[in-house]
Amino acid sequence: MLLPAKAEVARHLEQYRAWERLLLVAPADHTVRGNFENAGYTLCVLMGKRCAREAVDAAEHYLRDEAPAAALSSMTVAHGTRGSQLPQEPQGRKAGRAVGRRP
């Protein structure tokens, strides 16, 4: 799993916390609740979690340089020690071309 930039995670975690504080002040405000849920969803996507609470925990651990062990082990197994360096396609190859199809 590729991990996002720490600055991006920190920015979204800060936004999530800000909306969380506003929601505690005004729990009946639908706009605040919507923005809070959107911030939680964004963290879920960034951290690869299904639950906002898990995403917040994962983001906090990631920002403390304690990346979750499961993410690190899957990166090592899938990509070796090089992490996010994936092979690139040759320049002359067309991306949308089907296999076995004649030109």
C-alpha positions, -999 to +999 in steps of 0.1 A: +000+000+000+013+034-009+012+059+020+002+095+014+025+125+021+027+132+058+019+169+052-013+159+034-024+135+062-016+162+088-037+188+070-067+165+067-064+153+103-064+189+114-095+196+093-112+165+108-104+177+143-117+212+136-150+199+123-152+175+152-149+204+177-176+224+157-199+194+158-196+191+195-207+228+198-235+225+173-247+189+170-279+198+152-262+218+124-265+197+093-238+216+074-212+210+101-222+173+104-218+169+066-184+185+066-173+164+095-184+132+077-167+143+045-135+150+065-138+115+080-143+099+047-113+117+032-092+103+060-106+068+054-095+070+018-061+084+026-054+058+053-071+028+036-096+022+065-133+016+065-141+035+097-133+072+104-122+063+140-097+037+126-085+062+100-079+089+126-059+064+147-039+052+117-032+089+107-020+097+142+003+067+143+016+075+108+024+110+118+043+098+148+064+076+125+047+045+139+033+032+106+009+003+112+027-030+111+002-046+087+008-018+061+046-021+064+046-059+061+023-058+031+045-032+014+077-052+020+061-084+007+045-068-023+072-044-033+104-056-016+127-029-001+121-004-029+085+004-017+067+026-042+089+022-072+067+004-098+079-007-132+069+016-160+055+006-194+077+011-225+072+044-243+059+029-275+031+008-260-005+021-261-023+020-228-058+010-240-048-018-264-064-052-258-044-084-258-048-105-289-063-077-309-050-069-343-039-033-350 
